[in-house]
Amino acid sequence: MVGLAVLWVVVSVPVYFAGKLVKGGNATFGDAMGATLGGVVVYYVVYFLVAFALGAVIGSPAVAIALLLGFLGWLAVFRNAFDTSWLGAVGIAVLAWLILLVLDVILVGIFGVRFPDFYPF
């Protein structure tokens, strides 16, 4: 449980900084933590429901549709949590991934570890 809580905080940091950049400083760490947790929950619920429901009807293409709809659900959570437009939500998501990548490179350079280990290189 402690590991999940630490992971949640670590993953919320890039979302916080991305929200600050996109919203011009009008984002809180609480917004980022809520968006991170809510985004994960919505993504997985939408993904599994769509994959299960459509998988029985159309087969394997349902996975691609489920991924897309899950990502749109995650963006909807970002949009709501940061009170921004769809484009702003996309900006927060993209910036958060870029910031996470930079933090990952820094952590590998300093400590030799990846936390969390998202990237295969």
C-alpha positions, 0 to 999 in steps of 0.5 A: 500500500505504501508503494502505491501511495508513493507511486501516486505522489511521484506520478502526480508531480509531472501532472502538477507541473504540466497543469501549472504550465497549461493553466498559467499557475492556477493548478494545485497539487491536490488537483494533480493528485485527484486527476491522476487517481481519477484518470487511472480509475476512469481509464481502466473502468472504460477500457475493461467495459468497452473491451468486454462489451465490444470484444464479444461483438467485434473481436480483437479490434475492440481493444483498440477502441477501448484504448482510445475511449479509455484515453478520452475518459482520462482526458475528460478527468484532466479537463474537469480536474483542471477546469480546462478545454479538451486541448488544455487536457491534451496539453497537460497529458503530453507535457506530463509525459515529457516531464516524466521522461525528463525526471526518469532520465535524471533519476537514472543518471543520479541513482541508476534506477527507474521509478516508475519503470515506464520506458523500455530503454 
